[in-house]
Amino acid sequence: MSYLVLKGTVIGGKQVRAGDVVEVEGVEARDLMGMGRIIEVVKTETKVEDRSVGLTEETKPKRRTRKKAM
């Protein structure tokens, strides 16, 4: 299973840092979860949404400039 590392530690003889996603199996995973070093990664699909649909150049805001100093 995939796990997210919360704190830097050694997993399987290799050093891993916080934020890494690693594959861990068996007793080692259970022990590290018990110590609060890793949590299980829940994979979710993100839906990409095109928010620019329907926008045209006509609806674009006018560009404003600064007034020149004297």
C-alpha positions, -999 to 999 in steps of 0.1 A, spaced: 0 0 0 10 36 -5 17 58 26 25 94 31 55 101 53 47 127 80 81 128 97 115 119 84 124 83 92 141 51 79 119 27 60 133 -5 46 169 6 53 164 38 33 160 73 46 127 91 36 116 126 42 83 141 52 60 145 22 73 114 4 49 87 -8 63 52 -3 52 16 -6 54 -2 28 41 -37 36 34 -58 67 45 -52 102 67 -22 94 37 -3 81 17 -11 112 45 0 135 51 33 116 14 41 116 13 34 153 42 58 159 25 85 138 52 85 112 31 76 82 -6 77 71 -24 58 44 -28 76 11 -63 79 -2 -62 82 -40 -90 104 -55 -94 115 -90 -95 152 -96 -119 165 -123 -104 192 -145 -128 219 -151 -125 245 -179 -137 277 -163 -131 298 -193 -161 284 -212 -183 312 -225 -158 340 -220 -150 363 -249 -129 393 -256 -161 414 -252 -165 404 -216 -128 410 -208 -123 439 -183 -108 471 -197 -71 476 -189 -65 506 -168 -33 526 -167 -18 549 -141 -19 586 -147 14 602 -156 31 623 -130 37 659 -137 
